[in-house]
């Protein structure tokens, strides 16, 4: 393709009119029209601006033999990657609809995992304090049934939801191109949703912070053990609600970022995630083994759940370090 054809294709791919592109470049619509009809050629400064707007290289714009319009990763540069898949408007809308339906399922499953030890903690506190004639055996039996029941139901929801989404997982894993109008449509939907996303994140974070307040007050007042355990259960419940809200809005916002290949779904992030996949799988398998082994060895299920927040914090820290290393290697 020649320069004129590439400008036309990239403009349409972003869903812009000639006038909108002209406004972004600070030129007239007639100038853009002449570029696209090969009636004139943009000056060098405008070509640089076009490459930044379209997220392509200046080489791609200026060299007729270069056909790939996307950001060139190291894999493409070496010729090892296959041609990029093009995402149609229909496929994009199907993906957005799928994520909108999956968001409450994943959020509710996560909610169930977080609150799963709540009843066990509450009953264990009552048994230790001799409240309500709850015995340790009854507390352990009922609490563990509730814990494993909730986790089993949550795992079922995670698996079934993952299987339903498997046919589109390549959008989150691989780089791609979008057909005409897709980017513009997604950007508009994301703009409309931005307010809902911001409110959801704010409410979820505030709930997670306030969740500790009742427990702190109980500790200050030197409340009985069963009261403290009740507030621990309440803490888990409030955190679960906050996380539920955060996951719901984040998944929908993430679906827009996925199609636009921005944020955590940018081409650079996808490259890093492919490198980290093996580590992630091994890490969480090890965390699960430690949790189950420690829990069955000590039978202190009301305490061993602490493995999960600790594992989460460590995973975030280690992942950040590994991402930095991967980024250094890629830029070397």
N, C-alpha and C positions, 0 to 999 in steps of 0.2 A: 504493500500500500504506500501511496505517496503521502506527504505531509497533510495535504488538504483532507484526504480521506480519514487520516488518523484523528485530526481535530474533530471532524464530524462524528466519528464513532465514539470517541471518548466523551464528547459533550452529551450525546444521546444516552450513553451508558449511565451518566450521572443524572439524567432526567432534567437537564437544563435547556432552556431555549437559547437562541442566538443572543437575544437581548440580555438574559441573565448572565451568560458567559461574558458578554461585553462589559457589564457592570462590574464583574469581578476583576476584569483586567484593566478597567479604566479607559476603554476605547468605545467607539460607536458600534452599533449593530451592523452598520454597513461594512465596517472593517472586518468583522468576523465573517460576514457573508462572503467577502472577497477572498478571505483565507480559505474558506471551505469550497469555494468554486475554483480555486487555484488561480484567481485573478491577481493575487498579490501574496507576498510571503511576510510573515511577522518578523519584526526586528528581533535581534538576539535577546534583548531583555524580556520581550513578550514570550519568546520560546521557553525561557527559563521559568517564567511565571506559569506558563501552560504545563510544564513538566511537574511543577509543584502542585498545581490544582488537580491534575489528573493522576498524580502519584505514579508517574512513569519517568523514565530517564530521558534526558535530552537526546541521547543516541537513538532511542527508539523513535522519537519524533522526526529526527533528521535523516536517518538511514532507511531507505525504502525496503531493504531486505529484512529488517527486523519486524517480526509479526506479533511478538508477545507484548501486550500492553501493560502487564502487571509488574509490580515490584519484583525484581529478579533476585531470588534467594541463591545461596551458594549451590543448591542442588540444581537449579535451572541453568545457572551459569556453566556448570560442568556438563550439562546435557544429559544428566541422569534422570531428571523428572519427566513424566509424561505430560502431554498437552493439558492445560488447565481446563477443568470442567466449567461449562457455562450454566448458570442458574437462571431459569426462566421466571417470569412473573408468577405463574401458577405454582411452581415449586416453592418460591419464596413465601407466598401466602399460605401454602400448606404447612410449611415449617413454622411460621409464626402462630398459626392456629393450633398446631400440635403442642408447642411450648406453652401456649396459654392454657391448654387443658391439662398439661402435665404439672404445671407449677403448683396447684393446690395439692395434688397427689404426693409429690416429693416433699412439700412443706409439711403435710400432715404426717407422713411417715417419719420425718425427722423429729417432729413434735412427740410422737409415740416413743421414739428411742430415748429422747431426753428425759421424759417423765417415767420411763419404765421402772427405775428403782425407787420412785417416790413412795409407793405404798409399803414397800419393804422397809424403808427407812422409818416411816411413821409407825408401823406396827412394832418394829424392833425397839423404838424408843418407849412405846407403851408397855411392852413386855418387860423391859429393864426397870421401868418405874412402877410396875404393878398396877397400871391403870386399865380399867375395863376388863379385867380378868383375862387379858391376852397372854398366852403362854409363849415361850420362845419357839417351841415347835410349831405352834399355830402361826406365829409371825413369819417364821422362815418358810413354812409351806405355802401360805397364801401369798406372801410377798414374792417368792420365787416363781410361782405360777403366773402371777401378774407380770413380772419382769420378762420371763421368757415368752409369754403369750404376746405381749406388746412388741417385743423385738421380732418375733416370728412374723407377725402381721406386717410390721414395717418392712422387713426383708422381702416379703412377698410383693408388697407394693413397689419397692425399688426395682425388683427383678422384672415384674410385668411391665412397668413403665419403661424400663430400659429396653426391653425387647420390642415394644411398640415404636420406640424412637430409633432403633438400630439402623433402619434403612436410610436415615438422614444424618447419621453421626459423622459422615465424611465432611459435612459443612463445618463442624466444630474442629475437625482434625486436620483437614487438608486445605490448601489454598485453592481459590476458584475465581472465575470472572462472573459478572452479572450481566444479563441482557438489558437492552434499552428500557429505561424507566424504573428498574428495580431499586436502584440506589436512591433515587428521588422519593419513591413511595415509602421506603423504609425510614429515611431521614425524617419525613413528615410525621409518620406514626411515632417515631421516637420522640420528636419534639412535643407532640401532644401528650405523650405518656410521662414526660420528664417530671411534671409536678407530682403525679401520683407516686413515682419512684422516690422522689426526694422525701415526701411525707412518710412513706412506708419505712424507709431507712431510718429516718429520725425517730419515729415511734418505736421501732424495734430496738434500736440502740438504747433509748431512754428506758424502756421496760427492762432490758438486761441490766442496766446500771441500778435501777431502783429495786430490782429483785433482792439485792443483798440487805436493804434497809431493815426489813422485819427481823432478820437474823441478827443483825448488829444490835438492834434494840433489845432483843431477847437476851443476848450475851451481856449487855450492860446491866439489865435488870436481874441478872443471875436467875433466869427462869428455870423451871424444872426441866429435866432431860427430855421428857416427852414433848414439851412445848418447843424446845430447840429443834427436835427432830421434825415436828410439824412445820416449823418455819423453814427448815431445809427443804422439805417437800414443796412448800409454797415457792421457795426460791427456784427450784427446778421447773415448777409449773409456769412461773412468770418468764423465766428465760426461754422456755419452750415456746410460749406465745410470741415473744419478741423474735426469736429465730424463725418461727413460722412466717411471720410477716415479712422479714428480711428476705427469706428464700423466695416467697411468692413474687415480690416486686423485682428481685434481682434476676430471676429466671426470665421474666418477660423482657426486662431491659437487656439482658444478655442475648436474647434472641435477635434483637435489633443489631447489637454490636457484632454478633456472629455474621449476619448477612453483609454488614458494612466492613467486616474484618478490621475492627477497631478494638481498643482496650485489651482485655485479656484474650481476645480472639484475633489479634493482629497476626500478620505473617511471622513476625519475630517470635511472638508468644507461642504460636503453634509449633514452631521449630523447637523451642525450649521444652514444650510439653512432650513432644515425641521422644526427646532425650530422657525425660524424667519419668516416663511411664513405668519402666521396669522398677525403678527405685520406689515409686509410689505403691505399686502392688506388693512388693516385698515388705515395705515398712508397715503397712496396715495389717498385713497377715501376721507380722511379728507382734504388733500391738494387741491384736485379738488374742493371740496365743498367750501373751503375758497376762492379759486381763482374766482369761478363763483359768489359766494355771494358778494364778494368785488367788482367785476367788474360790476355786474348789479346794485349794490347799488350806486356806484360812477360814473358809465359810463366812467371811465378813463381806457379804455382798453389799451391805449398806455403806461400805467404805471404799471398796476396790473400784467403784465407778470413777474414782478420781484419776484413773489411768487415762481416760478419754480426753479430758481437758488438757492434761499434761502432754499427751501424745499429739494433740492438735497444735499446741504452742511449739513443741519441738519440730513438728513437721513443717510449720510455717518458717521457722528459723533456718532449718537445714535446706529447705527448698529455695529460700532466698539466696543462700550461699551458692548452691549448685547452679542457680540461674545466672548468677554473676560469673561463675567459672565458665559456663556454656557460652555466655555472651562474649567473654574475653577470647575464648577459643575461636568463635565464629569470626570475630573481627581481626584475629591475628593474621 
